[in-house]
Amino acid sequence: MICSICKSDFNIDSEGGVEGNFGILPVAFCSTCLSCIYDLVDELEEELEEDQVPWLTRVELDTLQRKEENKAWNGQKKQEAQT
Ligand SMILES: [Zn+2]
């Protein structure tokens, strides 16, 4: 089996590794490249967690702001109705 990353010939049964599909693309990773992929995913997940915090905060702030705007607008409407 040929590793899709380093192109080395490896035996999936004796050396480990994995074969599967990336969407429609058939891929195979040797055990070395597979462990590198795990490392990469770990790193990406750490980055994602850090990035997600401000992103979520921004969305929440946006929603809160919109709620406040709605409240203010509704309040204005009520005031208009009273006068
Ligand atoms: Zn490889």
PDB file of the backbone (N, CA, C, O) and the ligand in Angstrom, with CONECT records:
HET     ZN  A 101       1
ATOM      1  N   MET A   1       0.838  -1.196   0.000  1.00  0.00           N
ATOM      2  CA  MET A   1       0.000   0.000   0.000  1.00  0.00           C
ATOM      3  C   MET A   1       0.878   1.253   0.000  1.00  0.00           C
ATOM      4  O   MET A   1       1.860   1.316   0.741  1.00  0.00           O
ATOM      5  N   ILE A   2       0.539   2.246  -0.818  1.00  0.00           N
ATOM      6  CA  ILE A   2       1.353   3.457  -0.922  1.00  0.00           C
ATOM      7  C   ILE A   2       0.720   4.567  -0.082  1.00  0.00           C
ATOM      8  O   ILE A   2      -0.460   4.881  -0.237  1.00  0.00           O
ATOM      9  N   CYS A   3       1.512   5.148   0.796  1.00  0.00           N
ATOM     10  CA  CYS A   3       1.033   6.239   1.647  1.00  0.00           C
ATOM     11  C   CYS A   3       0.741   7.467   0.782  1.00  0.00           C
ATOM     12  O   CYS A   3       1.550   7.847  -0.065  1.00  0.00           O
ATOM     13  N   SER A   4      -0.410   8.076   1.004  1.00  0.00           N
ATOM     14  CA  SER A   4      -0.817   9.239   0.214  1.00  0.00           C
ATOM     15  C   SER A   4       0.030  10.463   0.531  1.00  0.00           C
ATOM     16  O   SER A   4       0.054  11.411  -0.254  1.00  0.00           O
ATOM     17  N   ILE A   5       0.717  10.463   1.652  1.00  0.00           N
ATOM     18  CA  ILE A   5       1.495  11.640   2.041  1.00  0.00           C
ATOM     19  C   ILE A   5       2.966  11.481   1.659  1.00  0.00           C
ATOM     20  O   ILE A   5       3.498  12.269   0.878  1.00  0.00           O
ATOM     21  N   CYS A   6       3.621  10.456   2.215  1.00  0.00           N
ATOM     22  CA  CYS A   6       5.070  10.331   1.973  1.00  0.00           C
ATOM     23  C   CYS A   6       5.382   9.383   0.821  1.00  0.00           C
ATOM     24  O   CYS A   6       6.545   9.216   0.453  1.00  0.00           O
ATOM     25  N   LYS A   7       4.353   8.763   0.250  1.00  0.00           N
ATOM     26  CA  LYS A   7       4.490   7.874  -0.906  1.00  0.00           C
ATOM     27  C   LYS A   7       5.326   6.632  -0.614  1.00  0.00           C
ATOM     28  O   LYS A   7       5.761   5.955  -1.546  1.00  0.00           O
ATOM     29  N   SER A   8       5.558   6.324   0.644  1.00  0.00           N
ATOM     30  CA  SER A   8       6.333   5.121   0.935  1.00  0.00           C
ATOM     31  C   SER A   8       5.408   3.910   0.911  1.00  0.00           C
ATOM     32  O   SER A   8       4.215   4.002   1.199  1.00  0.00           O
ATOM     33  N   ASP A   9       5.990   2.794   0.563  1.00  0.00           N
ATOM     34  CA  ASP A   9       5.239   1.550   0.488  1.00  0.00           C
ATOM     35  C   ASP A   9       5.157   0.965   1.890  1.00  0.00           C
ATOM     36  O   ASP A   9       6.188   0.727   2.519  1.00  0.00           O
ATOM     37  N   PHE A  10       3.963   0.732   2.382  1.00  0.00           N
ATOM     38  CA  PHE A  10       3.851   0.174   3.731  1.00  0.00           C
ATOM     39  C   PHE A  10       2.823  -0.946   3.759  1.00  0.00           C
ATOM     40  O   PHE A  10       1.941  -1.044   2.905  1.00  0.00           O
ATOM     41  N   ASN A  11       2.972  -1.784   4.775  1.00  0.00           N
ATOM     42  CA  ASN A  11       2.047  -2.900   4.935  1.00  0.00           C
ATOM     43  C   ASN A  11       1.077  -2.563   6.059  1.00  0.00           C
ATOM     44  O   ASN A  11       1.452  -2.485   7.229  1.00  0.00           O
ATOM     45  N   ILE A  12      -0.170  -2.367   5.675  1.00  0.00           N
ATOM     46  CA  ILE A  12      -1.159  -1.897   6.647  1.00  0.00           C
ATOM     47  C   ILE A  12      -1.391  -2.935   7.754  1.00  0.00           C
ATOM     48  O   ILE A  12      -1.715  -2.571   8.885  1.00  0.00           O
ATOM     49  N   ASP A  13      -1.228  -4.202   7.439  1.00  0.00           N
ATOM     50  CA  ASP A  13      -1.475  -5.258   8.427  1.00  0.00           C
ATOM     51  C   ASP A  13      -0.346  -5.382   9.448  1.00  0.00           C
ATOM     52  O   ASP A  13      -0.604  -5.568  10.637  1.00  0.00           O
ATOM     53  N   SER A  14       0.900  -5.282   8.991  1.00  0.00           N
ATOM     54  CA  SER A  14       2.017  -5.475   9.917  1.00  0.00           C
ATOM     55  C   SER A  14       2.529  -4.157  10.481  1.00  0.00           C
ATOM     56  O   SER A  14       3.039  -4.133  11.601  1.00  0.00           O
ATOM     57  N   GLU A  15       2.407  -3.042   9.726  1.00  0.00           N
ATOM     58  CA  GLU A  15       2.974  -1.767  10.170  1.00  0.00           C
ATOM     59  C   GLU A  15       1.929  -0.823  10.749  1.00  0.00           C
ATOM     60  O   GLU A  15       2.260   0.150  11.425  1.00  0.00           O
ATOM     61  N   GLY A  16       0.677  -1.120  10.477  1.00  0.00           N
ATOM     62  CA  GLY A  16      -0.366  -0.204  10.928  1.00  0.00           C
ATOM     63  C   GLY A  16      -0.651   0.847   9.878  1.00  0.00           C
ATOM     64  O   GLY A  16      -0.274   0.692   8.716  1.00  0.00           O
ATOM     65  N   GLY A  17      -1.304   1.897  10.275  1.00  0.00           N
ATOM     66  CA  GLY A  17      -1.712   2.906   9.309  1.00  0.00           C
ATOM     67  C   GLY A  17      -3.196   2.758   9.048  1.00  0.00           C
ATOM     68  O   GLY A  17      -3.891   2.011   9.737  1.00  0.00           O
ATOM     69  N   VAL A  18      -3.667   3.466   8.064  1.00  0.00           N
ATOM     70  CA  VAL A  18      -5.102   3.457   7.813  1.00  0.00           C
ATOM     71  C   VAL A  18      -5.372   3.704   6.335  1.00  0.00           C
ATOM     72  O   VAL A  18      -4.587   4.370   5.661  1.00  0.00           O
ATOM     73  N   GLU A  19      -6.466   3.177   5.837  1.00  0.00           N
ATOM     74  CA  GLU A  19      -6.886   3.534   4.497  1.00  0.00           C
ATOM     75  C   GLU A  19      -8.362   3.898   4.532  1.00  0.00           C
ATOM     76  O   GLU A  19      -9.144   3.342   5.303  1.00  0.00           O
ATOM     77  N   GLY A  20      -8.716   4.838   3.683  1.00  0.00           N
ATOM     78  CA  GLY A  20     -10.102   5.293   3.680  1.00  0.00           C
ATOM     79  C   GLY A  20     -10.314   6.284   2.561  1.00  0.00           C
ATOM     80  O   GLY A  20      -9.604   6.261   1.556  1.00  0.00           O
ATOM     81  N   ASN A  21     -11.286   7.149   2.732  1.00  0.00           N
ATOM     82  CA  ASN A  21     -11.611   8.117   1.689  1.00  0.00           C
ATOM     83  C   ASN A  21     -11.713   9.516   2.262  1.00  0.00           C
ATOM     84  O   ASN A  21     -12.315   9.736   3.314  1.00  0.00           O
ATOM     85  N   PHE A  22     -11.112  10.460   1.548  1.00  0.00           N
ATOM     86  CA  PHE A  22     -11.316  11.877   1.837  1.00  0.00           C
ATOM     87  C   PHE A  22     -12.357  12.338   0.837  1.00  0.00           C
ATOM     88  O   PHE A  22     -12.019  12.698  -0.291  1.00  0.00           O
ATOM     89  N   GLY A  23     -13.588  12.332   1.226  1.00  0.00           N
ATOM     90  CA  GLY A  23     -14.645  12.620   0.265  1.00  0.00           C
ATOM     91  C   GLY A  23     -14.664  11.519  -0.761  1.00  0.00           C
ATOM     92  O   GLY A  23     -14.957  10.372  -0.422  1.00  0.00           O
ATOM     93  N   ILE A  24     -14.357  11.829  -2.022  1.00  0.00           N
ATOM     94  CA  ILE A  24     -14.347  10.811  -3.069  1.00  0.00           C
ATOM     95  C   ILE A  24     -12.940  10.315  -3.340  1.00  0.00           C
ATOM     96  O   ILE A  24     -12.744   9.407  -4.146  1.00  0.00           O
ATOM     97  N   LEU A  25     -11.950  10.909  -2.667  1.00  0.00           N
ATOM     98  CA  LEU A  25     -10.547  10.588  -2.918  1.00  0.00           C
ATOM     99  C   LEU A  25     -10.092   9.453  -2.015  1.00  0.00           C
ATOM    100  O   LEU A  25     -10.083   9.599  -0.792  1.00  0.00           O
ATOM    101  N   PRO A  26      -9.710   8.309  -2.613  1.00  0.00           N
ATOM    102  CA  PRO A  26      -9.203   7.229  -1.770  1.00  0.00           C
ATOM    103  C   PRO A  26      -7.808   7.566  -1.249  1.00  0.00           C
ATOM    104  O   PRO A  26      -6.940   7.979  -2.017  1.00  0.00           O
ATOM    105  N   VAL A  27      -7.593   7.392   0.043  1.00  0.00           N
ATOM    106  CA  VAL A  27      -6.301   7.720   0.634  1.00  0.00           C
ATOM    107  C   VAL A  27      -5.813   6.576   1.514  1.00  0.00           C
ATOM    108  O   VAL A  27      -6.597   5.745   1.974  1.00  0.00           O
ATOM    109  N   ALA A  28      -4.506   6.551   1.737  1.00  0.00           N
ATOM    110  CA  ALA A  28      -3.907   5.607   2.673  1.00  0.00           C
ATOM    111  C   ALA A  28      -2.797   6.336   3.405  1.00  0.00           C
ATOM    112  O   ALA A  28      -2.013   7.059   2.790  1.00  0.00           O
ATOM    113  N   PHE A  29      -2.725   6.149   4.716  1.00  0.00           N
ATOM    114  CA  PHE A  29      -1.675   6.802   5.489  1.00  0.00           C
ATOM    115  C   PHE A  29      -0.873   5.757   6.241  1.00  0.00           C
ATOM    116  O   PHE A  29      -1.445   4.895   6.908  1.00  0.00           O
ATOM    117  N   CYS A  30       0.446   5.826   6.139  1.00  0.00           N
ATOM    118  CA  CYS A  30       1.299   4.921   6.891  1.00  0.00           C
ATOM    119  C   CYS A  30       1.258   5.322   8.366  1.00  0.00           C
ATOM    120  O   CYS A  30       0.763   6.397   8.703  1.00  0.00           O
ATOM    121  N   SER A  31       1.772   4.469   9.237  1.00  0.00           N
ATOM    122  CA  SER A  31       1.653   4.732  10.670  1.00  0.00           C
ATOM    123  C   SER A  31       2.359   6.037  11.059  1.00  0.00           C
ATOM    124  O   SER A  31       1.894   6.752  11.947  1.00  0.00           O
ATOM    125  N   THR A  32       3.481   6.345  10.396  1.00  0.00           N
ATOM    126  CA  THR A  32       4.211   7.581  10.703  1.00  0.00           C
ATOM    127  C   THR A  32       3.370   8.806  10.343  1.00  0.00           C
ATOM    128  O   THR A  32       3.209   9.724  11.148  1.00  0.00           O
ATOM    129  N   CYS A  33       2.840   8.803   9.121  1.00  0.00           N
ATOM    130  CA  CYS A  33       2.037   9.932   8.679  1.00  0.00           C
ATOM    131  C   CYS A  33       0.739  10.017   9.480  1.00  0.00           C
ATOM    132  O   CYS A  33       0.239  11.109   9.747  1.00  0.00           O
ATOM    133  N   LEU A  34       0.206   8.880   9.853  1.00  0.00           N
ATOM    134  CA  LEU A  34      -1.026   8.861  10.632  1.00  0.00           C
ATOM    135  C   LEU A  34      -0.815   9.545  11.983  1.00  0.00           C
ATOM    136  O   LEU A  34      -1.661  10.319  12.431  1.00  0.00           O
ATOM    137  N   SER A  35       0.318   9.254  12.628  1.00  0.00           N
ATOM    138  CA  SER A  35       0.576   9.898  13.908  1.00  0.00           C
ATOM    139  C   SER A  35       0.802  11.396  13.718  1.00  0.00           C
ATOM    140  O   SER A  35       0.467  12.192  14.595  1.00  0.00           O
ATOM    141  N   CYS A  36       1.372  11.781  12.569  1.00  0.00           N
ATOM    142  CA  CYS A  36       1.536  13.200  12.265  1.00  0.00           C
ATOM    143  C   CYS A  36       0.180  13.859  12.068  1.00  0.00           C
ATOM    144  O   CYS A  36      -0.023  15.007  12.465  1.00  0.00           O
ATOM    145  N   ILE A  37      -0.749  13.133  11.453  1.00  0.00           N
ATOM    146  CA  ILE A  37      -2.097  13.670  11.245  1.00  0.00           C
ATOM    147  C   ILE A  37      -2.776  13.897  12.594  1.00  0.00           C
ATOM    148  O   ILE A  37      -3.435  14.916  12.803  1.00  0.00           O
ATOM    149  N   TYR A  38      -2.609  12.932  13.513  1.00  0.00           N
ATOM    150  CA  TYR A  38      -3.179  13.101  14.853  1.00  0.00           C
ATOM    151  C   TYR A  38      -2.626  14.347  15.528  1.00  0.00           C
ATOM    152  O   TYR A  38      -3.361  15.107  16.159  1.00  0.00           O
ATOM    153  N   ASP A  39      -1.296  14.549  15.382  1.00  0.00           N
ATOM    154  CA  ASP A  39      -0.665  15.735  15.959  1.00  0.00           C
ATOM    155  C   ASP A  39      -1.263  17.001  15.361  1.00  0.00           C
ATOM    156  O   ASP A  39      -1.558  17.966  16.067  1.00  0.00           O
ATOM    157  N   LEU A  40      -1.436  16.972  14.035  1.00  0.00           N
ATOM    158  CA  LEU A  40      -1.967  18.132  13.327  1.00  0.00           C
ATOM    159  C   LEU A  40      -3.392  18.436  13.799  1.00  0.00           C
ATOM    160  O   LEU A  40      -3.741  19.587  14.060  1.00  0.00           O
ATOM    161  N   VAL A  41      -4.200  17.386  13.903  1.00  0.00           N
ATOM    162  CA  VAL A  41      -5.582  17.564  14.339  1.00  0.00           C
ATOM    163  C   VAL A  41      -5.618  18.138  15.759  1.00  0.00           C
ATOM    164  O   VAL A  41      -6.417  19.023  16.067  1.00  0.00           O
ATOM    165  N   ASP A  42      -4.727  17.611  16.620  1.00  0.00           N
ATOM    166  CA  ASP A  42      -4.627  18.134  17.981  1.00  0.00           C
ATOM    167  C   ASP A  42      -4.341  19.626  17.964  1.00  0.00           C
ATOM    168  O   ASP A  42      -4.976  20.407  18.672  1.00  0.00           O
ATOM    169  N   GLU A  43      -3.363  20.007  17.132  1.00  0.00           N
ATOM    170  CA  GLU A  43      -2.986  21.411  17.031  1.00  0.00           C
ATOM    171  C   GLU A  43      -4.134  22.249  16.515  1.00  0.00           C
ATOM    172  O   GLU A  43      -4.415  23.326  17.041  1.00  0.00           O
ATOM    173  N   LEU A  44      -4.803  21.751  15.478  1.00  0.00           N
ATOM    174  CA  LEU A  44      -5.913  22.481  14.876  1.00  0.00           C
ATOM    175  C   LEU A  44      -7.051  22.650  15.877  1.00  0.00           C
ATOM    176  O   LEU A  44      -7.690  23.700  15.938  1.00  0.00           O
ATOM    177  N   GLU A  45      -7.292  21.609  16.653  1.00  0.00           N
ATOM    178  CA  GLU A  45      -8.372  21.694  17.633  1.00  0.00           C
ATOM    179  C   GLU A  45      -8.066  22.737  18.693  1.00  0.00           C
ATOM    180  O   GLU A  45      -8.956  23.461  19.140  1.00  0.00           O
ATOM    181  N   GLU A  46      -6.794  22.809  19.095  1.00  0.00           N
ATOM    182  CA  GLU A  46      -6.395  23.828  20.067  1.00  0.00           C
ATOM    183  C   GLU A  46      -6.622  25.212  19.490  1.00  0.00           C
ATOM    184  O   GLU A  46      -7.162  26.091  20.162  1.00  0.00           O
ATOM    185  N   GLU A  47      -6.207  25.409  18.233  1.00  0.00           N
ATOM    186  CA  GLU A  47      -6.390  26.703  17.579  1.00  0.00           C
ATOM    187  C   GLU A  47      -7.865  27.034  17.458  1.00  0.00           C
ATOM    188  O   GLU A  47      -8.283  28.171  17.673  1.00  0.00           O
ATOM    189  N   LEU A  48      -8.646  26.022  17.110  1.00  0.00           N
ATOM    190  CA  LEU A  48     -10.073  26.200  16.914  1.00  0.00           C
ATOM    191  C   LEU A  48     -10.744  26.648  18.207  1.00  0.00           C
ATOM    192  O   LEU A  48     -11.574  27.557  18.209  1.00  0.00           O
ATOM    193  N   GLU A  49     -10.366  25.986  19.321  1.00  0.00           N
ATOM    194  CA  GLU A  49     -10.953  26.344  20.603  1.00  0.00           C
ATOM    195  C   GLU A  49     -10.664  27.792  20.952  1.00  0.00           C
ATOM    196  O   GLU A  49     -11.525  28.507  21.466  1.00  0.00           O
ATOM    197  N   GLU A  50      -9.424  28.218  20.662  1.00  0.00           N
ATOM    198  CA  GLU A  50      -9.063  29.605  20.957  1.00  0.00           C
ATOM    199  C   GLU A  50      -9.824  30.564  20.058  1.00  0.00           C
ATOM    200  O   GLU A  50     -10.278  31.622  20.495  1.00  0.00           O
ATOM    201  N   ASP A  51      -9.957  30.177  18.788  1.00  0.00           N
ATOM    202  CA  ASP A  51     -10.647  31.035  17.832  1.00  0.00           C
ATOM    203  C   ASP A  51     -12.139  31.087  18.078  1.00  0.00           C
ATOM    204  O   ASP A  51     -12.793  32.099  17.827  1.00  0.00           O
ATOM    205  N   GLN A  52     -12.667  29.982  18.572  1.00  0.00           N
ATOM    206  CA  GLN A  52     -14.110  29.896  18.729  1.00  0.00           C
ATOM    207  C   GLN A  52     -14.633  30.801  19.833  1.00  0.00           C
ATOM    208  O   GLN A  52     -15.773  31.262  19.784  1.00  0.00           O
ATOM    209  N   VAL A  53     -13.791  31.050  20.829  1.00  0.00           N
ATOM    210  CA  VAL A  53     -14.245  31.860  21.954  1.00  0.00           C
ATOM    211  C   VAL A  53     -14.642  33.275  21.519  1.00  0.00           C
ATOM    212  O   VAL A  53     -15.771  33.697  21.769  1.00  0.00           O
ATOM    213  N   PRO A  54     -13.723  34.021  20.865  1.00  0.00           N
ATOM    214  CA  PRO A  54     -14.136  35.356  20.436  1.00  0.00           C
ATOM    215  C   PRO A  54     -15.260  35.322  19.408  1.00  0.00           C
ATOM    216  O   PRO A  54     -16.093  36.226  19.343  1.00  0.00           O
ATOM    217  N   TRP A  55     -15.263  34.244  18.597  1.00  0.00           N
ATOM    218  CA  TRP A  55     -16.300  34.141  17.572  1.00  0.00           C
ATOM    219  C   TRP A  55     -17.666  34.008  18.233  1.00  0.00           C
ATOM    220  O   TRP A  55     -18.626  34.679  17.853  1.00  0.00           O
ATOM    221  N   LEU A  56     -17.734  33.121  19.239  1.00  0.00           N
ATOM    222  CA  LEU A  56     -18.985  32.917  19.966  1.00  0.00           C
ATOM    223  C   LEU A  56     -19.390  34.182  20.702  1.00  0.00           C
ATOM    224  O   LEU A  56     -20.561  34.559  20.732  1.00  0.00           O
ATOM    225  N   THR A  57     -18.388  34.831  21.298  1.00  0.00           N
ATOM    226  CA  THR A  57     -18.664  36.048  22.041  1.00  0.00           C
ATOM    227  C   THR A  57     -19.249  37.104  21.105  1.00  0.00           C
ATOM    228  O   THR A  57     -20.192  37.816  21.449  1.00  0.00           O
ATOM    229  N   ARG A  58     -18.661  37.183  19.918  1.00  0.00           N
ATOM    230  CA  ARG A  58     -19.139  38.159  18.953  1.00  0.00           C
ATOM    231  C   ARG A  58     -20.606  37.890  18.592  1.00  0.00           C
ATOM    232  O   ARG A  58     -21.426  38.807  18.533  1.00  0.00           O
ATOM    233  N   VAL A  59     -20.914  36.614  18.353  1.00  0.00           N
ATOM    234  CA  VAL A  59     -22.285  36.250  17.981  1.00  0.00           C
ATOM    235  C   VAL A  59     -23.236  36.561  19.132  1.00  0.00           C
ATOM    236  O   VAL A  59     -24.323  37.103  18.935  1.00  0.00           O
ATOM    237  N   GLU A  60     -22.799  36.206  20.336  1.00  0.00           N
ATOM    238  CA  GLU A  60     -23.645  36.467  21.495  1.00  0.00           C
ATOM    239  C   GLU A  60     -23.865  37.959  21.683  1.00  0.00           C
ATOM    240  O   GLU A  60     -24.976  38.402  21.973  1.00  0.00           O
ATOM    241  N   LEU A  61     -22.797  38.728  21.516  1.00  0.00           N
ATOM    242  CA  LEU A  61     -22.912  40.174  21.655  1.00  0.00           C
ATOM    243  C   LEU A  61     -23.861  40.730  20.614  1.00  0.00           C
ATOM    244  O   LEU A  61     -24.685  41.601  20.894  1.00  0.00           O
ATOM    245  N   ASP A  62     -23.723  40.201  19.393  1.00  0.00           N
ATOM    246  CA  ASP A  62     -24.589  40.616  18.300  1.00  0.00           C
ATOM    247  C   ASP A  62     -26.047  40.376  18.649  1.00  0.00           C
ATOM    248  O   ASP A  62     -26.899  41.246  18.470  1.00  0.00           O
ATOM    249  N   THR A  63     -26.319  39.170  19.155  1.00  0.00           N
ATOM    250  CA  THR A  63     -27.682  38.797  19.508  1.00  0.00           C
ATOM    251  C   THR A  63     -28.191  39.662  20.643  1.00  0.00           C
ATOM    252  O   THR A  63     -29.331  40.126  20.626  1.00  0.00           O
ATOM    253  N   LEU A  64     -27.331  39.875  21.635  1.00  0.00           N
ATOM    254  CA  LEU A  64     -27.726  40.700  22.776  1.00  0.00           C
ATOM    255  C   LEU A  64     -28.037  42.116  22.325  1.00  0.00           C
ATOM    256  O   LEU A  64     -29.016  42.727  22.752  1.00  0.00           O
ATOM    257  N   GLN A  65     -27.167  42.625  21.440  1.00  0.00           N
ATOM    258  CA  GLN A  65     -27.343  43.980  20.948  1.00  0.00           C
ATOM    259  C   GLN A  65     -28.669  44.101  20.200  1.00  0.00           C
ATOM    260  O   GLN A  65     -29.400  45.081  20.341  1.00  0.00           O
ATOM    261  N   ARG A  66     -28.953  43.075  19.402  1.00  0.00           N
ATOM    262  CA  ARG A  66     -30.194  43.088  18.643  1.00  0.00           C
ATOM    263  C   ARG A  66     -31.394  43.059  19.583  1.00  0.00           C
ATOM    264  O   ARG A  66     -32.395  43.739  19.358  1.00  0.00           O
ATOM    265  N   LYS A  67     -31.273  42.252  20.644  1.00  0.00           N
ATOM    266  CA  LYS A  67     -32.347  42.187  21.622  1.00  0.00           C
ATOM    267  C   LYS A  67     -32.573  43.550  22.271  1.00  0.00           C
ATOM    268  O   LYS A  67     -33.706  43.988  22.467  1.00  0.00           O
ATOM    269  N   GLU A  68     -31.456  44.211  22.599  1.00  0.00           N
ATOM    270  CA  GLU A  68     -31.545  45.534  23.225  1.00  0.00           C
ATOM    271  C   GLU A  68     -32.206  46.520  22.261  1.00  0.00           C
ATOM    272  O   GLU A  68     -33.038  47.338  22.653  1.00  0.00           O
ATOM    273  N   GLU A  69     -31.812  46.418  20.994  1.00  0.00           N
ATOM    274  CA  GLU A  69     -32.386  47.303  19.982  1.00  0.00           C
ATOM    275  C   GLU A  69     -33.885  47.065  19.850  1.00  0.00           C
ATOM    276  O   GLU A  69     -34.674  48.005  19.744  1.00  0.00           O
ATOM    277  N   ASN A  70     -34.256  45.800  19.858  1.00  0.00           N
ATOM    278  CA  ASN A  70     -35.677  45.455  19.777  1.00  0.00           C
ATOM    279  C   ASN A  70     -36.447  46.013  20.968  1.00  0.00           C
ATOM    280  O   ASN A  70     -37.548  46.547  20.838  1.00  0.00           O
ATOM    281  N   LYS A  71     -35.815  45.867  22.144  1.00  0.00           N
ATOM    282  CA  LYS A  71     -36.437  46.349  23.366  1.00  0.00           C
ATOM    283  C   LYS A  71     -36.634  47.854  23.278  1.00  0.00           C
ATOM    284  O   LYS A  71     -37.699  48.378  23.602  1.00  0.00           O
ATOM    285  N   ALA A  72     -35.580  48.541  22.830  1.00  0.00           N
ATOM    286  CA  ALA A  72     -35.624  49.993  22.724  1.00  0.00           C
ATOM    287  C   ALA A  72     -36.699  50.407  21.723  1.00  0.00           C
ATOM    288  O   ALA A  72     -37.435  51.368  21.944  1.00  0.00           O
ATOM    289  N   TRP A  73     -36.775  49.671  20.627  1.00  0.00           N
ATOM    290  CA  TRP A  73     -37.728  49.975  19.578  1.00  0.00           C
ATOM    291  C   TRP A  73     -39.161  49.744  20.073  1.00  0.00           C
ATOM    292  O   TRP A  73     -40.066  50.541  19.824  1.00  0.00           O
ATOM    293  N   ASN A  74     -39.330  48.617  20.787  1.00  0.00           N
ATOM    294  CA  ASN A  74     -40.646  48.318  21.355  1.00  0.00           C
ATOM    295  C   ASN A  74     -41.042  49.363  22.387  1.00  0.00           C
ATOM    296  O   ASN A  74     -42.199  49.775  22.470  1.00  0.00           O
ATOM    297  N   GLY A  75     -40.044  49.786  23.179  1.00  0.00           N
ATOM    298  CA  GLY A  75     -40.291  50.816  24.187  1.00  0.00           C
ATOM    299  C   GLY A  75     -40.736  52.107  23.523  1.00  0.00           C
ATOM    300  O   GLY A  75     -41.641  52.791  24.004  1.00  0.00           O
ATOM    301  N   GLN A  76     -40.093  52.427  22.421  1.00  0.00           N
ATOM    302  CA  GLN A  76     -40.414  53.639  21.677  1.00  0.00           C
ATOM    303  C   GLN A  76     -41.848  53.566  21.143  1.00  0.00           C
ATOM    304  O   GLN A  76     -42.597  54.543  21.166  1.00  0.00           O
ATOM    305  N   LYS A  77     -42.195  52.383  20.669  1.00  0.00           N
ATOM    306  CA  LYS A  77     -43.540  52.196  20.121  1.00  0.00           C
ATOM    307  C   LYS A  77     -44.602  52.377  21.206  1.00  0.00           C
ATOM    308  O   LYS A  77     -45.656  52.978  20.992  1.00  0.00           O
ATOM    309  N   LYS A  78     -44.271  51.820  22.397  1.00  0.00           N
ATOM    310  CA  LYS A  78     -45.196  51.948  23.517  1.00  0.00           C
ATOM    311  C   LYS A  78     -45.389  53.398  23.899  1.00  0.00           C
ATOM    312  O   LYS A  78     -46.497  53.859  24.174  1.00  0.00           O
ATOM    313  N   GLN A  79     -44.239  54.117  23.904  1.00  0.00           N
ATOM    314  CA  GLN A  79     -44.283  55.540  24.275  1.00  0.00           C
ATOM    315  C   GLN A  79     -45.133  56.314  23.273  1.00  0.00           C
ATOM    316  O   GLN A  79     -45.908  57.200  23.635  1.00  0.00           O
ATOM    317  N   GLU A  80     -44.965  55.956  22.014  1.00  0.00           N
ATOM    318  CA  GLU A  80     -45.725  56.621  20.959  1.00  0.00           C
ATOM    319  C   GLU A  80     -47.218  56.346  21.122  1.00  0.00           C
ATOM    320  O   GLU A  80     -48.053  57.221  20.892  1.00  0.00           O
ATOM    321  N   ALA A  81     -47.541  55.111  21.523  1.00  0.00           N
ATOM    322  CA  ALA A  81     -48.925  54.727  21.703  1.00  0.00           C
ATOM    323  C   ALA A  81     -49.541  55.473  22.882  1.00  0.00           C
ATOM    324  O   ALA A  81     -50.729  55.799  22.870  1.00  0.00           O
ATOM    325  N   GLN A  82     -48.731  55.738  23.890  1.00  0.00           N
ATOM    326  CA  GLN A  82     -49.245  56.409  25.073  1.00  0.00           C
ATOM    327  C   GLN A  82     -49.529  57.878  24.824  1.00  0.00           C
ATOM    328  O   GLN A  82     -50.458  58.446  25.397  1.00  0.00           O
ATOM    329  N   THR A  83     -48.710  58.502  23.948  1.00  0.00           N
ATOM    330  CA  THR A  83     -48.891  59.945  23.730  1.00  0.00           C
ATOM    331  C   THR A  83     -49.932  60.254  22.679  1.00  0.00           C
ATOM    332  O   THR A  83     -50.191  61.422  22.390  1.00  0.00           O
TER     333      THR A  83
HETATM  334 ZN    ZN A 101       3.482   8.118   5.083  1.00  0.00          ZN2+
END
